[in-house]
Amino acid sequence: MLKAFLITSQPAILSSPIEYLKGVGPQRADLLKKELNIFTFGDLLQHFPFRHIDRTSITNINELTPATEYAQVAGVLLHYEQLGQKSGRRLVAELKDKTGIMELTWFQGLSWVQKMLETGQSYLVFGRVTFYNGRPQIIHPELELLKTVGQGAKNYLEPVYSTTEKLKSKGLGGRQIGKLTQLLMGMVKEKDIPEILPGKIIKEFKLIDRYKAFRQVHFPQTADEYVEAVKRLKLEELFLAQLRMALIRSGRHRYSKGVVFDRVGDLFNRFYRNFLPFQLTTAQKRVIKEIRADTARGRQMNRLLQGDVGSGKTIVAVLIMLLAADNGFQSCLMAPTEILAQQHYNTISALLQKMNIRVSLLTGSAKPAERKKLLQELEEGQLAILIGTHAVIEDVVQFHKLGLVIIDEQHRFGVAQRARLWQKATVPPHVLVMTATPIPRTLAMTAYGDLDYSVIDELPPGRQPITTVHRYESQRSKVMDFLRSEIDKGRQAYIIFPLIEESDKLDYENLMKGYENVKAYFPEPRYRISMVHGRQPAEQKEQNMKRFVEHDTRIMVSTTVIEVGVDVPNASVMVIESAEKFGLSQLHQLRGRVGRGAEKSYCILITGPKLGNDARERIRVLVSTGNGFEIAEKDLELRGPGEIEGTRQSGALNFKLAHIVQDRSLLEIAKNISARLIENDPELNSAENLPLKNFLRMQKGAVLWRKIS
């Protein structure tokens, strides 16, 4: 995992192992490393407080209400005792002030907590307030002897740090970590946290200096001091992330070699004039021009093509593969599943059937004789276009002159797999990464900021919008009646059940029960049903999908394995069971499996009667809009960047303070600053930028693999 980068290339004191800080020692150091990833003094300094307590504010017990979230209370400990047995053991104490009595409860670290407690002593207590039997209580409170409060502390805002139960059991609760941080700040001098931002940026955005920002983010005298420290450090985080990606992108544009597609030839022009199945949208034309410019300049293209379900990415891919063929180069399209690779092959072969160009398919199920013949033709240059699964990255697959690699649904492939494909050429081929998963602009700027970026943001003419409705379980019979009417018209339908990895057995049982219910509504042999789920052998799964694709079955009962990869224009209804259990983008992806033909299509979301606020909002958004980009933005807002599929591998999202949703305005500023800086000084060689260059050069971190995929 890439480490956050506020202090990684630090002076000697900040590189010191954490065990050498007074009050830590080997045992606590081991826990800090395992629990909080704190290895050095610098790591501790980057363990920022998640809140500050106003030490001048103490709440009376009788003022606590169910609406009180957190409170600081001062009182005398009346008594304490251990209750329960074994795993049910707990420590309960009573605290009394002049207005009333409240309960303090601990379920873990009991022996350590008990050593801190002394009947009759005054304590300052802080924590989340709950009520039990009408009485206020705090579970696992922060606790401190009242007589020691404030000793040696100059600030009125006390930092509170995240910790774990294991650390608490060794005397490293949130406040104890604060004491270690205060001790460290007393040792750190201004020279130990040197300035790295150019003076122009500091002046333009009225930022405090770096050393002051670290001091104030931990131990502010006022709330305003904390705000200005956080602003400085957040902007620094976002700026450094944007700058690193801008440097990669700039370096690739200036130095990376790439094959040259310098002519638009007969294949491209003939297909465009005579065989294009529909008129291209303005967005498709714009994207083709962007790719055309990339491939003609002699530098390797590395471009992300994002388009919502049904936006016409495949036709763009076909035209670019023809462009490669016109210039004497082969193309390879890699898809994550055999069914998707087969569909790409069928679609592209049909589009190019009247063109003099060879297209072949390579998957794991290819017969040995066919495979041998294909590999020979590929190596001799007789094949212009190869479409396949992971099988195309095997060592035995050798190209005559590979010039273009297209990767569909790239998040389904590991980085090493993607790298192996483009390494099959002497000069790195151009890389086009396609995704039908809408990526919010803010996420694209951070997770994919080192790639050039194209968007197809309109649907081809003639596509009918999908009607999306919400129905409760009590309305299931009406839903099934509607489904029957569509199937009797000759249409096909999907019925999707949720898949929750933590409860695989339960999901399987729910799916089987659902399958039996569907069969009760749609008895065989009149209605034929396919079923697909993760427990099936790969061959059976592929066969059942194939039967549905070939219209041999009318209903597909499945888990989310069909989310990507099944293209059946005749399917007009998507029923999603327990829709409240799905993420917003996932619901949108599932909905995109219908509406791919000329017929009117429908998506029906079935939920239980009780919905939480987030689930209700997800359903509302999906029913109200079909725009994948709007949905992606809302999904990012609801779930956060770390949960969006395909982004977990991105170190660019591993921020300590910044949040790409809440800090969008700062992200825009950081992007603009970095772009301006690289434009004026692409090597960061000016005297003002040298500290920044040295900082980046000395940082720890892994290869940013996206630059090659």
CORGI-V986894 format. One record per run of one state. SS is the DSSP state (A for helix, B for strand, O for the rest). FROM is the first residue (numbers start at 1). LEN is the number of residues. If there is no record, write none. Layout:
ss:from:len
SS:FROM:LEN
SS:FROM:LEN
This chain:
ss:from:len
O:1:11
A:12:4
O:16:1
B:17:1
A:18:3
O:21:4
A:25:12
O:37:3
B:40:1
A:41:5
O:46:5
B:51:4
O:55:6
A:61:3
O:64:6
B:70:14
O:84:2
A:86:3
O:89:1
B:90:8
O:98:2
B:100:7
O:107:3
A:110:7
O:117:5
B:122:11
O:133:2
B:135:5
O:140:2
B:142:4
A:146:3
O:149:8
B:157:4
O:161:4
A:165:5
O:170:4
A:174:14
O:188:2
A:190:4
O:194:5
A:199:6
O:205:5
A:210:9
O:219:4
A:223:33
O:256:10
A:266:10
O:276:6
A:282:15
O:297:5
B:302:6
O:308:5
A:313:14
O:327:3
B:330:5
O:335:3
A:338:14
O:352:7
B:359:4
O:363:5
A:368:13
O:381:4
B:385:4
O:389:1
A:390:4
O:394:8
B:402:7
O:409:1
A:410:3
O:413:2
A:415:8
O:423:7
B:430:6
O:436:5
A:441:7
O:448:4
B:452:5
O:457:10
B:467:6
A:473:16
O:489:3
B:492:5
O:497:4
A:501:21
O:522:7
B:529:4
O:533:5
A:538:12
O:550:5
B:555:4
O:559:1
A:560:3
O:563:8
B:571:6
O:577:2
A:579:3
O:582:2
A:584:8
O:592:10
B:602:6
O:608:5
A:613:12
O:625:3
A:628:12
O:640:1
A:641:3
O:644:7
A:651:3
O:654:10
A:664:17
O:681:6
A:687:12
O:699:6
A:705:4
O:709:1
